[in-house]
Amino acid sequence: MTPSGTGQSPAHQGRHDAQQISSQPTRISHRPEAEPVLRALAIRAVEVIAGARDLEQLARWVTDDVYAHLRFRASIAARARAITGVAAERPRLWIDHVTTWPTDTGGFNAVILVYDKRRAHVVSLQLEGLDQRWQATVIVVM
């Protein structure tokens, strides 16, 4: 018997506790509507890359992999602006079209067209319901 009286080693207990603390899938009925979240994340991802929004503001809404990807994209864009001498400014963005379809896991995939005064951006997102809210597991800005 172990000191904790559970019959498991302390190391095994720690792993089990960590699994319980990690993000838990949420039933569809307990999640908010997806389209407003998709629209907001698309605009904010473009603003992060443009240097107009701090990436930390999206941390709660994205997975660690998405956060790292957006940080990489934002750093490349910042270096390009520094080389060309262009200052970061808040772009005036609007959404023209949102196409969504459900995933097998109860989430959503989406393609969103985001425009600014100079170009169009295509944003591809995947949302999954984790911990009673939506979280982006994929964001790609083209």
Buried (B, 14 or more C-beta within 10 A) or exposed (E): EEEEEEEEEEEEBEEEEEEEEEEEEBEEEEBEEBBEBBBEBBBBBBBBBBBBBEBEEBEEBBBEEBBEBBEEBBEEBBEEBEEEEEEBEEBEBEBEEBEBEEEEEBBBBBBBBBBBEEEEBEBBBBBBBBEEBBBBBBBBBE
